[in-house]
């Protein structure tokens, strides 16, 4: 495990803990990872999600990651547990706010989170793209994009939630090169968010290459990810379905860690685990209830790439 710090691995995250958790019926149409109602929505389900969130926060803090946790006591924001879709932060003091595809998700945006960032970190500007929603232009944050902060590349799978024009606009403002591609599941359905397909760490990249439909583009992406000397961990479609791609590298007190779900960890092969363990400590987190909503650990964590105020 490498002790050196990296621009790819934030040392702090924002989490939103729901009090009335439920899978969002409005997003089920294009999210193949989401439960289709096999689980009955009950107060017990909400309590289980609350406990899972609390456990994730406590575990990350025990590894030295700073966790800013916000409560959501409302009942109109079923996906508030996934804050990485509506805002992102960037070195140099930049914050982006994003246009969201589903109307009930737009209520997740919170001024108190942005104000906390301004208070506790050095924020130079906030660029708000949410005004593009009436034009049908969407870009759901670091769900729609997996950002290589070191090489300045924004990998993005085309979907209803990823508009190429908005992607270009973001990349121009934030100095990333857009790398747009098509990715499909085994039923021919577009992958709804790029961050279920790939995770970019400092010394590795986990990616479901076989789901990228164009062979030439697939080779370009593999080559580009490997350019800085990263080890490519190729994930199968089955591993992607178990959220193995929905992980995030974080900076802990004693080195970098890889936060992923227990389900994702269990789907990895011993060889893949050994490869990853060369550069990070793997931290499996049990979030089966939250995964019913179609996202996993990466979706739950909005990384903070800002300089803390002293």
C-alpha positions in Angstrom: 0.0 0.0 0.0 1.5 3.3 -1.1 1.6 6.1 1.5 2.0 9.0 -1.0 -0.8 11.4 -1.5 -2.5 11.7 -4.8 -4.8 14.2 -6.6 -7.0 11.2 -7.4 -7.8 10.4 -3.8 -9.7 12.9 -1.7 -9.1 12.9 2.0 -12.7 14.2 2.8 -16.2 13.3 1.6 -19.8 14.5 1.8 -22.5 12.0 2.7 -26.3 12.5 3.0 -28.0 10.2 5.4 -31.7 9.6 4.5 -34.3 9.0 7.2 -37.0 7.8 4.8 -35.0 5.7 2.3 -36.7 4.0 -0.6 -35.6 3.1 -4.2 -36.7 5.9 -6.6 -39.5 4.7 -8.9 -38.8 7.6 -11.2 -35.3 6.4 -12.1 -36.0 2.7 -12.5 -36.8 3.0 -16.2 -33.1 3.4 -17.3 -31.3 2.1 -14.2 -30.9 -1.7 -14.7 -29.0 -1.9 -11.4 -32.0 -0.8 -9.5 -34.4 -3.2 -7.6 -37.6 -3.7 -9.5 -39.8 -3.8 -6.4 -38.8 -7.2 -5.1 -38.2 -5.6 -1.8 -41.3 -4.1 0.0 -40.8 -0.5 1.0 -41.2 -0.4 4.8 -40.0 1.6 7.8 -37.6 -1.3 8.5 -36.0 -0.8 5.1 -35.4 2.9 5.9 -33.8 2.0 9.3 -31.5 -0.5 7.6 -30.4 2.1 5.1 -29.8 4.6 8.0 -27.7 2.0 9.8 -25.7 1.2 6.7 -24.9 4.9 6.1 -23.9 5.4 9.7 -21.6 2.3 9.5 -19.9 3.6 6.3 -19.3 7.0 7.8 -17.8 5.5 11.0 -15.6 3.1 9.1 -14.2 5.8 6.8 -13.5 8.0 9.8 -11.7 5.2 11.5 -9.4 5.1 8.5 -8.7 8.8 8.8 -11.1 10.1 6.1 -12.9 13.3 7.1 -16.7 12.8 6.7 -19.2 15.6 6.4 -22.5 14.0 7.0 -25.8 15.8 6.4 -29.3 14.5 7.4 -32.2 14.2 5.0 -35.5 14.0 6.8 -37.7 14.7 3.8 -39.7 12.1 1.9 -39.5 13.7 -1.6 -35.8 12.9 -2.3 -35.5 9.1 -2.4 -32.0 9.3 -4.0 -30.5 11.9 -1.7 -28.1 9.2 -0.5 -26.2 9.7 -3.8 -25.0 13.3 -3.6 -22.1 12.8 -6.1 -24.6 13.3 -8.9 -25.5 16.9 -8.2 -22.2 18.5 -7.2 -18.4 18.0 -7.5 -15.4 19.8 -6.2 -12.0 20.4 -7.9 -8.5 21.5 -7.0 -8.0 25.2 -7.2 -11.2 26.0 -5.4 -13.8 25.1 -8.0 -17.3 23.6 -7.5 -19.8 22.4 -10.1 -23.5 22.0 -9.7 -25.2 19.7 -12.2 -28.5 19.3 -14.2 -30.3 16.1 -13.2 -32.5 14.0 -15.5 -35.2 13.1 -13.1 -37.4 16.0 -11.7 -37.6 14.6 -8.2 -33.8 14.3 -8.0 -33.5 18.1 -8.6 -34.8 18.6 -5.0 -31.6 17.0 -3.7 -29.5 20.1 -4.3 -28.8 21.8 -0.9 -27.4 25.3 -0.3 -26.2 24.2 3.2 -23.7 21.8 1.6 -22.3 24.4 -0.7 -22.1 26.9 2.3 -20.2 24.3 4.3 -17.7 23.9 1.5 -17.2 27.7 1.4 -16.8 27.8 5.1 -14.5 24.9 5.7 -12.5 24.9 2.4 -11.1 27.4 0.0 -13.7 27.9 -2.7 -13.0 30.3 -5.6 -16.1 29.9 -7.7 -19.2 27.8 -8.1 -20.4 27.0 -11.7 -24.0 26.0 -11.8 -25.2 24.0 -14.8 -28.7 23.3 -13.4 -30.2 26.0 -15.6 -29.8 23.6 -18.6 -32.5 21.3 -17.3 -35.4 23.0 -19.1 -33.5 22.5 -22.3 -33.2 18.7 -21.7 -29.4 18.9 -21.2 -28.2 16.7 -18.4 -24.9 15.7 -16.8 -25.2 13.9 -13.5 -21.9 14.8 -11.9 -19.4 12.1 -11.1 -22.0 9.6 -11.8 -22.1 10.6 -15.5 -18.3 11.2 -15.5 -15.4 9.3 -14.0 -12.7 11.9 -13.7 -9.0 11.3 -14.0 -7.8 14.2 -12.0 -4.1 13.5 -12.7 -4.3 13.1 -16.5 -7.3 15.5 -16.8 -9.6 13.2 -18.7 -13.4 12.9 -18.2 -14.6 9.4 -19.1 -18.3 9.4 -19.9 -20.7 6.7 -21.1 -23.4 8.2 -23.3 -26.9 7.9 -21.8 -30.0 10.0 -21.0 -28.1 11.4 -18.0 -25.0 12.4 -20.0 -25.5 15.0 -22.7 -22.4 15.5 -25.0 -22.9 19.2 -25.2 -23.0 19.6 -21.5 -20.0 17.3 -21.1 -18.1 19.6 -23.6 -19.1 22.7 -21.6 -17.9 21.2 -18.3 -14.6 20.0 -19.8 -14.0 23.5 -21.2 -14.6 25.2 -17.9 -12.7 22.7 -15.8 -9.9 21.8 -18.2 -10.6 18.1 -18.8 -10.5 16.2 -22.1 -13.8 14.5 -22.8 -13.7 10.8 -23.6 -17.2 9.9 -24.6 -18.2 6.3 -25.5 -21.1 3.9 -25.7 -21.5 1.1 -23.2 -24.2 -1.5 -23.0 -25.3 -4.3 -20.6 -26.0 -7.8 -21.7 -29.5 -6.8 -22.7 -28.4 -4.0 -24.9 -29.4 -1.3 -22.4 -27.1 1.7 -22.1 -25.1 1.9 -18.8 -26.9 4.6 -17.0 -23.9 6.0 -15.1 -20.2 5.8 -16.0 -19.3 5.3 -12.3 -20.8 1.8 -12.2 -18.6 0.9 -15.1 -15.2 2.2 -13.9 -13.1 3.3 -11.0 -9.9 5.3 -11.6 -7.3 5.1 -8.8 -3.8 6.5 -8.7 -2.0 3.3 -9.7 -4.9 1.2 -11.1 -8.1 1.4 -13.0 -11.0 -1.0 -12.6 -13.1 -1.0 -15.8 -15.7 -3.2 -17.5 -14.0 -3.0 -20.9 -16.2 -5.7 -22.5 -19.3 -3.5 -22.1 -17.8 -0.7 -24.2 -19.4 -1.5 -27.6 -16.9 0.0 -30.1 -13.7 -2.1 -30.2 -11.5 0.8 -31.3 -12.8 3.1 -28.6 -12.4 0.3 -26.1 -8.7 -0.1 -27.0 -8.2 3.7 -26.8 -9.7 3.9 -23.3 -7.6 1.0 -22.1 -4.5 2.6 -23.5 -5.3 6.0 -22.1 -6.1 4.7 -18.6 -2.8 2.8 -18.6 -0.7 5.7 -19.8 0.5 7.0 -16.4 1.6 3.4 -15.5 -1.7 2.2 -14.1 -2.5 -1.4 -13.7 -5.7 -2.2 -15.6 -8.1 -4.5 -13.7 -10.6 -5.7 -16.3 -14.0 -6.4 -14.8 -16.6 -8.8 -16.2 -20.2 -7.8 -16.8 -21.2 -9.9 -13.9 -18.7 -8.1 -11.6 -20.1 -4.8 -12.9 -23.6 -6.0 -12.0 -22.3 -6.6 -8.5 -21.0 -3.0 -8.3 -17.3 -3.8 -8.5 -16.8 -0.8 -10.7 -18.6 1.5 -8.2 -15.6 2.1 -5.9 -13.6 5.1 -4.9 -10.0 5.7 -3.8 -9.7 7.9 -0.7 -6.8 9.2 1.3 -6.7 7.7 4.8 -4.5 8.6 7.7 -2.0 5.8 7.0 -2.3 5.6 3.2 -4.8 5.3 0.4 -7.8 3.1 0.7 -10.3 1.7 -1.7 -13.9 2.0 -0.5 -16.2 -0.5 -2.1 -19.2 -2.6 -1.1 -19.0 -6.0 0.4 -20.9 -7.4 -2.6 -18.4 -5.8 -4.9 -15.5 -7.1 -3.0 -16.9 -10.7 -2.9 -17.2 -10.6 -6.7 -13.5 -9.9 -7.3 -11.0 -12.7 -7.9 -8.0 -13.3 -5.6 -5.7 -12.1 -8.3 -7.7 -8.8 -8.8 -7.7 -8.3 -5.0 -3.9 -8.9 -4.9 -3.3 -6.4 -7.7 -5.4 -3.7 -6.0 -3.7 -4.4 -2.6 -0.4 -3.4 -4.1 -1.4 0.3 -3.9 -4.5 0.5 -1.6 -6.0 -1.0 1.4 -9.4 -2.5 0.4 -12.2 -1.5 2.7 -15.4 -3.5 2.0 -18.6 -1.9 3.3 -21.9 -3.7 3.6 -24.7 -1.6 2.0 -27.2 -4.2 0.5 -30.2 -2.0 1.3 -28.8 1.1 -0.3 -27.8 -1.0 -3.4 -31.5 -1.6 -4.0 -31.6 2.0 -5.3 -29.2 1.1 -8.1 -26.0 2.6 -6.7 -23.3 1.6 -4.3 -20.4 3.0 -2.3 -19.0 5.3 -4.9 -22.4 6.9 -5.5 -22.8 7.6 -1.8 -19.6 9.6 -1.5 -19.0 13.1 -2.9 -15.2 13.6 -2.8 -13.8 16.9 -1.7 -10.8 18.0 -3.8 -10.5 21.4 -2.1 -7.9 22.9 0.1 -9.1 23.0 3.8 -9.1 26.3 5.6 -6.7 26.3 8.5 
